[in-house]
Amino acid sequence: MSENTGLEIHSQRYTNEGTSKAKKLRAFWKLESDHIVGKLLLALIDHGVSLDLEPQAKALADRCRQIATRLFAGGPSLTPLKEQAKVLNAKHLAEQIRRMESSIEADPSLAIGTAKELIETCCKTILAERGKPVVGTPDVSTLTKDTLKELKLIPEGIPDTARGADVIKRLLSNLGMIGNGLAELRGLYGTGHGKHGTATGLGARHAKLAVGAAATLTLFLFETHKETEPKQKNLRDS
């Protein structure tokens, strides 16, 4: 395994669920990126094929290779976001991340719907930690705006004299639109709304776009929250 991925399957990192090879491999699947997992699976499949398998087993190996190839091609890495969920002890957030990861290929509509919900959870978590819990049921656009304002990431907060002010303002404005875009995409193709019986959904590549955009935004918001939180506390304590 190490010659294929540079990682050691017998590392303590992969023993959370047990010390058998199967349980270590299961932990490896959960912890490592799709690219790394796909790389390992392709190596295992090649090894199995080299053992002169029966025709039926070879057909199964071909189907497995297709899945492994998609993983190897890579989807959005959610590992940094998983770490944030651990830091925040946010079980619901961790479950949303798990659901997105597992549904990108199997159920793109679910992944798209969950990506929008991820942003809502992120914003509510940050606002609650900063003593401003959400009241009522604001939409994702309102939640994003309130969070950006709380974190002082609104375009209006950037002075015109700052270097690259126009670029920074455009980026912040675009960040605020990610939630809106995902809400619209969810309404058209994601879960949460009844569709016409003959309606067709989007594919895995569209789900990767939605999940990647949501993950980028939420990770940026969480990291900004954690970097600025001590300053806020100091100001309250002084």
Helices and strands as residue ranges (DSSP letters): H 2-5, G 12-14, H 21-31, H 34-49, H 55-73, H 79-88, H 91-106, H 108-129, H 140-150, G 155-157, H 165-189, H 204-237
